[in-house]
Amino acid sequence: MADNGLITIRAEKRAKATMDALETAVKAAGMSVFARIDHAGGAAEVGMNLRPTEVLIFGNARAGTPLMLARQTIAIDLPLKVLVWEDEQGQTWLAYNDPRLLAERHGLGAAVDAIVATMSAGLQKLTQAAAAA
């Protein structure tokens, strides 16, 4: 499912297990994990209840730097991020920004098309692996 450049896929596991699998897959792929943000934990700290909601921020300078060299404004959308959350029915979902639409948003040229395609394929592979049972 895609909505305004946000690609969303259904996961077979609970949110924490899905995020753990995603973080493991990202590290196994040789990428750096910069942060794992637990929004539900933050909500609990201020007395609010939020279903499981986490964001993993990760990247690889070999892929991101050429994009920033092409147009520095893409740095606002890098490093990559994947959101994992549970909906009202307890279903787990993953979502991420489509790198092709990020490239389009920042007016990146054809010179980085191969990098963007590789990023897109990599995100699809990582999220599908994390979403699998």
CYANA upper distance limits for C-alpha pairs under 8 A (distance plus 0.5 A):
  1 MET  CA      7 ILE  CA      6.24
  1 MET  CA      8 THR  CA      5.72
  1 MET  CA      9 ILE  CA      6.91
  2 ALA  CA      6 LEU  CA      5.84
  2 ALA  CA      7 ILE  CA      4.84
  2 ALA  CA      8 THR  CA      6.57
  3 ASP  CA      7 ILE  CA      7.04
  5 GLY  CA     97 ASN  CA      6.18
  5 GLY  CA     98 ASP  CA      5.76
  5 GLY  CA    101 LEU  CA      6.39
  5 GLY  CA    102 LEU  CA      8.45
  6 LEU  CA     95 ALA  CA      6.87
  6 LEU  CA     96 TYR  CA      6.02
  6 LEU  CA     97 ASN  CA      5.14
  6 LEU  CA     98 ASP  CA      6.50
  7 ILE  CA     95 ALA  CA      5.84
  7 ILE  CA     96 TYR  CA      5.89
  7 ILE  CA     97 ASN  CA      6.65
  7 ILE  CA     98 ASP  CA      6.75
  8 THR  CA     93 TRP  CA      7.24
  8 THR  CA     94 LEU  CA      6.05
  8 THR  CA     95 ALA  CA      4.72
  8 THR  CA     96 TYR  CA      7.24
  9 ILE  CA     93 TRP  CA      6.21
  9 ILE  CA     94 LEU  CA      5.86
  9 ILE  CA     95 ALA  CA      6.96
  9 ILE  CA    127 THR  CA      8.38
  9 ILE  CA    128 GLN  CA      8.27
  9 ILE  CA    131 ALA  CA      8.17
 10 ARG  CA     91 GLN  CA      8.10
 10 ARG  CA     92 THR  CA      6.70
 10 ARG  CA     93 TRP  CA      5.13
 10 ARG  CA     94 LEU  CA      6.98
 10 ARG  CA    131 ALA  CA      7.19
 11 ALA  CA     18 THR  CA      7.62
 11 ALA  CA     91 GLN  CA      7.97
 11 ALA  CA     92 THR  CA      5.74
 11 ALA  CA     93 TRP  CA      5.89
 11 ALA  CA     94 LEU  CA      7.42
 11 ALA  CA    130 ALA  CA      8.01
 11 ALA  CA    131 ALA  CA      4.48
 11 ALA  CA    132 ALA  CA      6.73
 11 ALA  CA    133 ALA  CA      8.15
 12 GLU  CA     92 THR  CA      7.55
 12 GLU  CA    131 ALA  CA      6.20
 12 GLU  CA    132 ALA  CA      6.13
 12 GLU  CA    133 ALA  CA      5.53
 13 LYS  CA     17 ALA  CA      6.63
 13 LYS  CA     18 THR  CA      6.27
 13 LYS  CA     92 THR  CA      7.22
 13 LYS  CA    131 ALA  CA      7.27
 13 LYS  CA    132 ALA  CA      7.84
 13 LYS  CA    133 ALA  CA      6.53
 14 ARG  CA     18 THR  CA      6.60
 14 ARG  CA     86 GLU  CA      7.94
 14 ARG  CA     90 GLY  CA      8.33
 14 ARG  CA     91 GLN  CA      7.90
 14 ARG  CA     92 THR  CA      6.29
 15 ALA  CA     19 MET  CA      6.57
 15 ALA  CA     52 PRO  CA      6.87
 15 ALA  CA     53 THR  CA      8.08
 15 ALA  CA     84 VAL  CA      6.65
 15 ALA  CA     85 TRP  CA      6.29
 15 ALA  CA     86 GLU  CA      6.57
 15 ALA  CA     92 THR  CA      6.01
 15 ALA  CA     93 TRP  CA      8.14
 16 LYS  CA     20 ASP  CA      6.51
 16 LYS  CA     52 PRO  CA      8.14
 17 ALA  CA     21 ALA  CA      6.60
 18 THR  CA     22 LEU  CA      6.66
 18 THR  CA     84 VAL  CA      7.91
 18 THR  CA     92 THR  CA      8.48
 18 THR  CA    130 ALA  CA      5.89
 18 THR  CA    131 ALA  CA      6.50
 19 MET  CA     23 GLU  CA      6.59
 19 MET  CA     54 GLU  CA      8.03
 19 MET  CA     56 LEU  CA      8.26
 19 MET  CA     84 VAL  CA      6.94
 19 MET  CA    130 ALA  CA      7.62
 20 ASP  CA     24 THR  CA      6.68
 21 ALA  CA     25 ALA  CA      6.61
 21 ALA  CA    129 ALA  CA      8.20
 21 ALA  CA    130 ALA  CA      5.44
 22 LEU  CA     26 VAL  CA      6.59
 22 LEU  CA    126 LEU  CA      7.03
 22 LEU  CA    127 THR  CA      7.12
 22 LEU  CA    129 ALA  CA      7.94
 22 LEU  CA    130 ALA  CA      5.28
 23 GLU  CA     27 LYS  CA      6.76
 23 GLU  CA     33 VAL  CA      7.99
 23 GLU  CA     56 LEU  CA      7.85
 24 THR  CA     28 ALA  CA      6.57
 25 ALA  CA     29 ALA  CA      6.64
 25 ALA  CA    126 LEU  CA      6.78
 25 ALA  CA    129 ALA  CA      8.14
 25 ALA  CA    130 ALA  CA      7.84
 26 VAL  CA     30 GLY  CA      7.25
 26 VAL  CA     31 MET  CA      6.20
 26 VAL  CA     32 SER  CA      7.99
 26 VAL  CA     33 VAL  CA      7.89
 26 VAL  CA     58 PHE  CA      8.10
 26 VAL  CA    126 LEU  CA      7.39
 27 LYS  CA     31 MET  CA      5.87
 27 LYS  CA     32 SER  CA      6.99
 27 LYS  CA     33 VAL  CA      7.53
 30 GLY  CA     60 ASN  CA      8.39
 31 MET  CA     58 PHE  CA      7.23
 31 MET  CA     59 GLY  CA      5.99
 31 MET  CA     60 ASN  CA      5.68
 32 SER  CA     58 PHE  CA      5.97
 32 SER  CA     59 GLY  CA      5.96
 32 SER  CA     60 ASN  CA      6.75
 33 VAL  CA     56 LEU  CA      7.90
 33 VAL  CA     57 ILE  CA      6.59
 33 VAL  CA     58 PHE  CA      4.83
 33 VAL  CA     59 GLY  CA      7.25
 34 PHE  CA     56 LEU  CA      8.35
 34 PHE  CA     57 ILE  CA      6.00
 34 PHE  CA     58 PHE  CA      5.84
 34 PHE  CA     59 GLY  CA      8.25
 35 ALA  CA     55 VAL  CA      8.48
 35 ALA  CA     56 LEU  CA      6.45
 35 ALA  CA     57 ILE  CA      5.66
 35 ALA  CA     58 PHE  CA      7.62
 36 ARG  CA     54 GLU  CA      7.39
 36 ARG  CA     55 VAL  CA      6.23
 36 ARG  CA     56 LEU  CA      5.06
 36 ARG  CA     57 ILE  CA      6.83
 37 ILE  CA     54 GLU  CA      5.89
 37 ILE  CA     55 VAL  CA      5.58
 37 ILE  CA     56 LEU  CA      6.92
 38 ASP  CA     42 GLY  CA      6.92
 38 ASP  CA     52 PRO  CA      8.41
 38 ASP  CA     53 THR  CA      6.78
 38 ASP  CA     54 GLU  CA      5.08
 38 ASP  CA     55 VAL  CA      7.29
 39 HIS  CA     43 ALA  CA      6.64
 39 HIS  CA     50 LEU  CA      8.15
 39 HIS  CA     52 PRO  CA      8.09
 39 HIS  CA     53 THR  CA      5.96
 39 HIS  CA     54 GLU  CA      6.21
 39 HIS  CA     55 VAL  CA      8.33
 40 ALA  CA     44 ALA  CA      6.70
 40 ALA  CA     49 ASN  CA      7.51
 40 ALA  CA     50 LEU  CA      5.46
 40 ALA  CA     51 ARG  CA      6.69
 40 ALA  CA     52 PRO  CA      5.99
 40 ALA  CA     53 THR  CA      6.06
 40 ALA  CA     54 GLU  CA      7.84
 41 GLY  CA     45 GLU  CA      6.89
 42 GLY  CA     46 VAL  CA      7.42
 43 ALA  CA     47 GLY  CA      6.95
 43 ALA  CA     48 MET  CA      5.43
 43 ALA  CA     49 ASN  CA      6.59
 43 ALA  CA     50 LEU  CA      6.75
 44 ALA  CA     48 MET  CA      5.60
 44 ALA  CA     49 ASN  CA      6.38
 44 ALA  CA     50 LEU  CA      7.99
 51 ARG  CA     85 TRP  CA      7.76
 51 ARG  CA     86 GLU  CA      6.63
 51 ARG  CA     87 ASP  CA      7.69
 51 ARG  CA     88 GLU  CA      8.40
 52 PRO  CA     84 VAL  CA      8.37
 52 PRO  CA     85 TRP  CA      5.88
 52 PRO  CA     86 GLU  CA      6.09
 53 THR  CA     83 LEU  CA      7.73
 53 THR  CA     84 VAL  CA      6.30
 53 THR  CA     85 TRP  CA      4.79
 53 THR  CA     86 GLU  CA      7.26
 54 GLU  CA     83 LEU  CA      6.29
 54 GLU  CA     84 VAL  CA      5.82
 54 GLU  CA     85 TRP  CA      6.89
 55 VAL  CA     81 LYS  CA      7.01
 55 VAL  CA     82 VAL  CA      6.05
 55 VAL  CA     83 LEU  CA      4.91
 55 VAL  CA     84 VAL  CA      6.77
 56 LEU  CA     81 LYS  CA      6.04
 56 LEU  CA     82 VAL  CA      5.84
 56 LEU  CA     83 LEU  CA      7.07
 57 ILE  CA     79 PRO  CA      6.81
 57 ILE  CA     80 LEU  CA      6.23
 57 ILE  CA     81 LYS  CA      5.05
 57 ILE  CA     82 VAL  CA      7.30
 58 PHE  CA     79 PRO  CA      6.14
 58 PHE  CA     80 LEU  CA      5.92
 58 PHE  CA     81 LYS  CA      6.90
 59 GLY  CA     63 ALA  CA      8.41
 59 GLY  CA     64 GLY  CA      7.74
 59 GLY  CA     78 LEU  CA      8.16
 59 GLY  CA     79 PRO  CA      5.64
 59 GLY  CA     80 LEU  CA      6.24
 60 ASN  CA     64 GLY  CA      6.65
 60 ASN  CA     79 PRO  CA      8.40
 61 ALA  CA     65 THR  CA      5.83
 62 ARG  CA     66 PRO  CA      7.67
 63 ALA  CA     67 LEU  CA      7.68
 63 ALA  CA    115 ILE  CA      6.89
 63 ALA  CA    119 MET  CA      8.04
 64 GLY  CA     68 MET  CA      6.90
 64 GLY  CA     78 LEU  CA      7.63
 64 GLY  CA     79 PRO  CA      7.81
 65 THR  CA     69 LEU  CA      6.57
 66 PRO  CA     70 ALA  CA      6.73
 66 PRO  CA    112 VAL  CA      7.79
 67 LEU  CA     71 ARG  CA      6.86
 67 LEU  CA     72 GLN  CA      8.00
 67 LEU  CA     74 ILE  CA      7.50
 67 LEU  CA    108 LEU  CA      7.93
 67 LEU  CA    112 VAL  CA      7.12
 67 LEU  CA    115 ILE  CA      8.50
 68 MET  CA     72 GLN  CA      4.82
 68 MET  CA     73 THR  CA      7.52
 68 MET  CA     74 ILE  CA      6.41
 68 MET  CA     75 ALA  CA      6.58
 70 ALA  CA    108 LEU  CA      6.77
 70 ALA  CA    109 GLY  CA      7.97
 70 ALA  CA    112 VAL  CA      8.20
 71 ARG  CA    106 HIS  CA      7.36
 71 ARG  CA    107 GLY  CA      8.09
 71 ARG  CA    108 LEU  CA      6.92
 73 THR  CA    106 HIS  CA      7.09
 74 ILE  CA     78 LEU  CA      7.01
 74 ILE  CA    102 LEU  CA      7.84
 74 ILE  CA    103 ALA  CA      8.01
 74 ILE  CA    106 HIS  CA      6.50
 75 ALA  CA     79 PRO  CA      7.83
 77 ASP  CA    102 LEU  CA      7.84
 81 LYS  CA     96 TYR  CA      6.70
 81 LYS  CA     97 ASN  CA      8.02
 82 VAL  CA     94 LEU  CA      7.16
 82 VAL  CA     95 ALA  CA      6.17
 82 VAL  CA     96 TYR  CA      5.32
 82 VAL  CA     97 ASN  CA      8.39
 83 LEU  CA     93 TRP  CA      8.48
 83 LEU  CA     94 LEU  CA      5.96
 83 LEU  CA     95 ALA  CA      5.63
 83 LEU  CA     96 TYR  CA      6.90
 84 VAL  CA     92 THR  CA      7.50
 84 VAL  CA     93 TRP  CA      6.13
 84 VAL  CA     94 LEU  CA      5.02
 84 VAL  CA     95 ALA  CA      7.16
 85 TRP  CA     92 THR  CA      6.06
 85 TRP  CA     93 TRP  CA      5.97
 85 TRP  CA     94 LEU  CA      7.19
 86 GLU  CA     90 GLY  CA      5.80
 86 GLU  CA     91 GLN  CA      5.75
 86 GLU  CA     92 THR  CA      4.81
 86 GLU  CA     93 TRP  CA      6.77
 87 ASP  CA     91 GLN  CA      5.93
 87 ASP  CA     92 THR  CA      7.00
 87 ASP  CA     93 TRP  CA      8.20
 93 TRP  CA    131 ALA  CA      8.45
 94 LEU  CA    127 THR  CA      7.53
 94 LEU  CA    131 ALA  CA      8.04
 97 ASN  CA    101 LEU  CA      8.14
 97 ASN  CA    102 LEU  CA      7.76
 98 ASP  CA    102 LEU  CA      6.97
 98 ASP  CA    120 SER  CA      7.18
 99 PRO  CA    103 ALA  CA      6.60
 99 PRO  CA    116 VAL  CA      6.52
 99 PRO  CA    117 ALA  CA      8.32
 99 PRO  CA    119 MET  CA      7.17
 99 PRO  CA    120 SER  CA      6.22
100 ARG  CA    104 GLU  CA      6.75
100 ARG  CA    116 VAL  CA      6.62
100 ARG  CA    117 ALA  CA      7.72
100 ARG  CA    120 SER  CA      7.59
101 LEU  CA    105 ARG  CA      6.42
102 LEU  CA    106 HIS  CA      6.84
103 ALA  CA    107 GLY  CA      6.56
103 ALA  CA    108 LEU  CA      5.67
103 ALA  CA    116 VAL  CA      7.78
104 GLU  CA    108 LEU  CA      6.67
108 LEU  CA    112 VAL  CA      7.52
109 GLY  CA    113 ASP  CA      7.71
112 VAL  CA    116 VAL  CA      6.77
113 ASP  CA    117 ALA  CA      6.56
114 ALA  CA    118 THR  CA      6.64
115 ILE  CA    119 MET  CA      6.62
116 VAL  CA    120 SER  CA      6.62
117 ALA  CA    121 ALA  CA      6.68
118 THR  CA    122 GLY  CA      6.48
119 MET  CA    123 LEU  CA      6.61
120 SER  CA    124 GLN  CA      6.72
121 ALA  CA    125 LYS  CA      6.65
122 GLY  CA    126 LEU  CA      6.58
123 LEU  CA    127 THR  CA      6.51
124 GLN  CA    128 GLN  CA      6.47
125 LYS  CA    129 ALA  CA      6.59
126 LEU  CA    130 ALA  CA      6.70
127 THR  CA    131 ALA  CA      6.46
128 GLN  CA    132 ALA  CA      6.65
